[in-house]
Amino acid sequence: MMLLDAQALRTVLDLPGCIEAMRRVFIDTANGGFHAPLRSRVRPAGESPNGMTLMPSLRTTAPRRWCLKEMVVTPANAARGLDPLQGVVVLHDGEDGRVLAIADAPALTTLRTAATTALATRTFARSDARTVAVIGTGAQGGTHIAALRTILPFAHIRLWGRTPERAAALARSTGCEAMPSIEAAVRDADVVCTVTAAIDPFLRPEWLKPGCHVNAVGSSTPAACEIEPALMAKASLFVDRRDAALAESGDVRRALAAGAIGEDHIRAELGDVLCGRHPGRRSDSEITLYKSLGFGALDLAALELAIDNAQARGLGVQLEWSR
């Protein structure tokens, strides 16, 4: 059994390789190669806003693998200088159930989420995209900047965060431009990435130019929302999983509740576009929006890639597991 902590994962999970692994997962999922039910949320009475999230998955084709990500969500951790997400990802052999690996869940999630955003940007953004806005400077901010530079190496990246000092420091360390407001960051941007912990929507349609692509990443619960319903209605909406978007996405559910969209507003899943079953972007003038939630198969594939790379480089901790 291999044990991979956060430092090991950041060393062995290269973003180009992770982007390719995520592309294969979406295609395989679209073709029925994974069983990945909706995540389970456990929040006993009196414990709100803390809780536990469970994300299981199974690759049904060879090599069969079971995977479970469990994370305890503690929003107050941010004030303690800790990641609000704490947990592990466990990979099992799909035939005999042996534990193959245990990895740090927050680091794995951050890396595979940023890789998925880069993949969606490569799929939906205009080919001449050059200006990128990243809204949010938390755990996902820096990793998203690195992932987007992987596919758009010459892009000018603007950055906004609610703490100006933190945004300025991240901008200096990553070669980005810190902006004074969200509106200033997204005006005339070709690609916008929202990676915040916002509860109420803030991204407005009148701020975006025709042809912009938006990656809505930060909200992953029904109570969290970054995108105003009017923008959801205006954009061509794509998702990672249709069932998850309808059940779990605050961005989608709030737009539905406002009557701004219907369930048929979702154009397609990313996997359907990658498989060629849906054309994706249809014109240079339409605004496209990819709602990212994540699902267990992405963690499974990212951990497999990490194991392969760690073994090749002699990294990670090998443990004997009694059985």
C-alpha positions in Angstrom: 0.0 0.0 0.0 1.3 3.5 -0.9 0.8 6.5 1.3 0.9 9.9 -0.4 0.9 13.1 1.6 0.1 16.5 0.2 3.8 17.3 -0.5 4.2 14.0 -2.4 1.1 14.6 -4.5 2.2 18.1 -5.5 5.5 16.6 -6.6 4.2 13.7 -8.6 1.0 15.0 -10.1 2.2 17.1 -13.0 -0.6 19.2 -14.5 -0.3 18.2 -18.2 -0.5 14.5 -17.2 -3.4 15.2 -14.9 -5.3 17.1 -17.6 -4.9 14.2 -19.9 -6.1 11.7 -17.2 -9.2 13.9 -16.5 -9.9 13.9 -20.3 -9.9 10.1 -20.3 -12.2 9.9 -17.3 -14.8 12.1 -18.8 -14.8 10.1 -22.0 -14.9 6.8 -20.1 -17.7 8.1 -17.9 -19.7 9.1 -20.9 -19.3 5.6 -22.3 -20.4 3.9 -19.1 -17.0 2.9 -17.7 -17.6 4.3 -14.2 -20.2 3.9 -11.5 -20.0 7.2 -9.5 -23.1 7.9 -7.4 -23.9 11.4 -6.1 -21.8 12.4 -3.0 -23.3 11.8 0.4 -23.4 14.6 2.9 -23.5 13.8 6.7 -24.4 16.7 8.9 -26.0 15.8 12.3 -28.4 18.2 13.9 -26.5 20.9 15.8 -23.3 20.4 13.9 -23.9 22.8 11.1 -22.0 24.1 9.2 -19.5 21.2 9.8 -20.1 17.9 8.2 -18.7 15.0 6.3 -18.8 14.3 2.6 -18.4 10.8 1.1 -17.7 10.3 -2.7 -17.4 6.6 -3.8 -16.7 5.4 -7.3 -16.0 2.2 -9.2 -14.2 1.7 -12.5 -16.3 -1.1 -14.1 -13.7 -1.9 -16.8 -10.2 -3.2 -16.4 -8.4 -2.5 -14.2 -11.3 -2.5 -11.8 -10.8 -0.2 -8.9 -12.9 1.0 -6.0 -12.3 4.5 -4.6 -13.6 6.5 -1.7 -13.0 10.1 -0.8 -14.0 11.1 2.7 -13.6 14.7 3.8 -14.7 16.6 6.9 -15.8 20.1 6.0 -15.0 22.7 8.7 -15.5 26.2 7.3 -14.0 27.8 10.5 -10.6 26.2 9.6 -9.8 29.2 7.3 -9.5 31.4 10.4 -7.2 28.8 11.9 -4.9 28.8 8.9 -6.1 25.3 7.9 -7.8 24.0 4.8 -11.6 23.8 5.4 -11.4 20.3 3.8 -9.6 17.6 5.7 -9.7 13.9 4.7 -8.2 11.1 2.6 -8.8 9.2 -0.7 -8.6 5.4 -0.4 -8.0 3.2 -3.5 -8.9 -0.5 -3.5 -8.3 -3.3 -5.9 -11.6 -4.0 -7.7 -11.3 -7.8 -7.6 -10.0 -8.6 -4.1 -10.6 -5.3 -2.2 -7.0 -4.8 -1.1 -6.1 -1.3 -0.1 -3.7 0.0 -2.8 -3.2 3.6 -1.7 -4.2 6.3 0.8 -3.7 9.9 -0.2 -4.3 13.4 1.1 -7.8 14.4 -0.1 -7.5 18.3 -0.2 -4.3 18.2 -2.2 -5.6 15.6 -4.6 -8.9 17.5 -5.0 -7.2 20.8 -5.6 -4.9 19.4 -8.4 -7.6 17.4 -10.2 -10.1 20.3 -10.0 -7.6 22.7 -11.5 -6.8 20.2 -14.2 -10.5 19.7 -15.0 -10.9 23.5 -15.3 -8.0 23.6 -17.7 -9.6 20.8 -19.7 -13.0 22.6 -19.8 -11.2 25.8 -20.9 -9.4 24.1 -23.7 -12.8 22.5 -24.8 -15.1 25.6 -24.6 -13.0 28.8 -24.8 -12.4 30.5 -28.0 -9.2 29.5 -29.8 -7.9 33.2 -29.5 -8.4 33.4 -25.8 -5.6 35.5 -24.2 -7.0 37.3 -21.2 -8.0 35.2 -18.1 -9.6 36.4 -14.8 -9.3 34.3 -11.7 -11.7 35.3 -8.9 -10.5 33.8 -5.5 -7.2 33.4 -3.8 -7.8 30.4 -1.6 -6.4 26.9 -2.0 -7.7 26.7 -5.6 -6.5 30.1 -6.8 -2.8 29.4 -7.3 -3.3 25.9 -8.6 -5.8 27.2 -11.2 -3.3 29.8 -12.4 -0.7 27.1 -12.9 -3.2 24.8 -14.7 -4.4 27.6 -17.0 -0.8 28.6 -17.9 -0.4 24.9 -19.0 -2.9 25.4 -21.8 -2.7 29.1 -22.3 1.0 29.8 -21.7 0.9 33.4 -23.1 -2.3 34.5 -21.4 -2.4 37.7 -19.3 -4.0 36.6 -16.0 -5.9 39.0 -13.8 -6.6 38.2 -10.2 -9.0 39.4 -7.6 -9.5 38.3 -4.0 -11.4 39.7 -1.1 -8.2 40.3 0.9 -6.2 42.8 -1.2 -2.9 41.9 0.5 -3.3 38.2 -0.1 -4.3 38.9 -3.7 -1.3 41.2 -4.3 1.1 38.6 -2.8 -0.3 35.8 -5.0 -0.2 38.0 -8.1 3.5 38.8 -7.4 4.4 35.1 -6.9 2.6 34.0 -10.1 3.2 36.8 -12.5 -0.5 37.9 -12.5 -2.1 41.4 -12.3 -4.0 42.1 -9.1 -7.3 43.9 -9.8 -9.3 46.3 -7.5 -12.7 44.7 -8.1 -14.4 41.7 -9.6 -15.8 43.8 -12.4 -12.4 45.2 -13.3 -11.0 41.7 -13.4 -13.6 40.2 -15.7 -14.3 43.1 -18.0 -13.1 42.1 -21.5 -11.7 38.8 -20.2 -11.8 35.8 -22.6 -11.9 33.3 -19.7 -13.3 33.8 -16.2 -12.7 31.3 -13.3 -14.6 31.7 -10.1 -13.0 29.7 -7.2 -14.5 31.3 -4.2 -16.4 30.3 -1.1 -19.3 32.7 -1.9 -22.8 32.0 -0.6 -24.5 34.7 -2.7 -24.0 35.2 -6.5 -21.7 38.0 -7.6 -20.8 37.4 -11.3 -23.1 39.5 -13.5 -23.9 39.0 -17.3 -23.4 42.7 -18.1 -19.7 42.5 -17.1 -18.8 39.8 -19.6 -18.0 40.3 -23.2 -19.5 38.2 -26.0 -17.6 35.0 -26.5 -16.4 34.7 -22.9 -16.0 31.3 -21.3 -16.8 31.0 -17.6 -15.6 28.2 -15.3 -17.8 28.2 -12.2 -15.8 26.1 -9.7 -16.2 27.4 -6.1 -19.7 26.4 -5.2 -20.3 22.7 -4.6 -23.3 22.6 -2.3 -26.9 23.7 -2.8 -26.4 26.6 -0.4 -23.4 28.1 -2.2 -23.6 30.2 -5.3 -21.3 32.4 -7.4 -23.3 32.9 -10.7 -26.2 35.2 -10.9 -29.4 33.6 -12.4 -29.4 36.1 -15.2 -26.0 34.9 -16.3 -27.0 31.3 -16.1 -29.9 32.1 -18.4 -27.7 34.0 -20.9 -24.9 31.4 -21.1 -24.7 28.1 -22.9 -24.5 25.8 -19.9 -22.3 22.7 -19.7 -21.7 20.5 -16.6 -19.6 17.6 -15.5 -22.6 15.5 -14.4 -26.2 16.5 -15.2 -27.6 14.6 -12.2 -25.1 16.3 -9.8 -25.7 19.7 -11.2 -29.5 19.5 -10.7 -29.1 18.0 -7.2 -26.0 19.7 -5.7 -25.2 22.9 -7.6 -26.3 26.1 -5.9 -25.7 28.0 -9.1 -28.0 25.8 -11.1 -30.6 25.3 -8.4 -30.9 29.0 -7.6 -31.4 29.8 -11.3 -34.1 27.1 -11.5 -35.9 28.4 -8.4 -35.8 32.0 -9.9 -37.4 30.7 -13.1 -34.4 31.9 -15.0 -33.8 28.5 -16.6 -35.4 25.1 -16.9 -33.7 21.7 -16.5 -33.3 21.5 -20.3 -31.0 24.6 -20.2 -28.1 22.2 -19.6 -26.7 21.7 -23.1 -24.5 18.7 -22.3 -22.0 17.0 -20.1 -18.3 17.7 -20.7 -17.8 14.0 -21.6 -20.4 14.2 -24.3 -18.6 17.1 -25.9 -15.2 15.3 -25.7 -16.8 12.2 -27.3 -18.1 14.3 -30.2 -21.8 13.7 -29.2 -22.3 17.4 -28.7 -20.6 20.3 -30.6 -19.9 22.4 -27.5 -19.4 26.0 -28.4 -21.4 26.9 -31.5 -20.2 30.5 -32.2 -17.5 32.9 -31.3 -20.1 35.3 -29.8 -21.9 33.0 -27.3 -21.0 33.0 -23.6 -20.2 29.4 -22.5 -20.3 28.4 -18.8 -19.0 25.2 -17.4 -20.3 24.3 -13.9 -17.8 22.2 -12.1 -18.7 20.0 -9.1 -16.4 17.0 -9.3 -17.2 13.3 -8.9 -15.5 10.3 -7.5 -14.1 8.9 -10.8 -11.9 12.0 -11.1 -10.3 11.3 -7.7 -9.8 7.6 -8.7 -7.9 8.5 -11.9 -5.9 11.2 -10.3 -4.7 8.9 -7.5 -3.8 6.1 -10.0 -1.7 8.6 -11.9 -0.1 9.8 -8.7 0.8 6.2 -7.8 2.3 5.4 -11.2 4.4 8.6 -11.1 5.5 8.0 -7.5 6.6 4.5 -8.2 8.6 5.6 -11.3 10.4 8.3 -9.2 10.8 6.2 -6.0 8.6 8.6 -4.0 5.7 8.0 -1.5 5.8 5.7 1.5 5.2 2.0 1.0 3.4 0.2 3.9 2.6 -3.4 4.5 -1.1 -3.9 5.0 -2.0 -7.0 7.0 -4.6 -9.2 5.4 
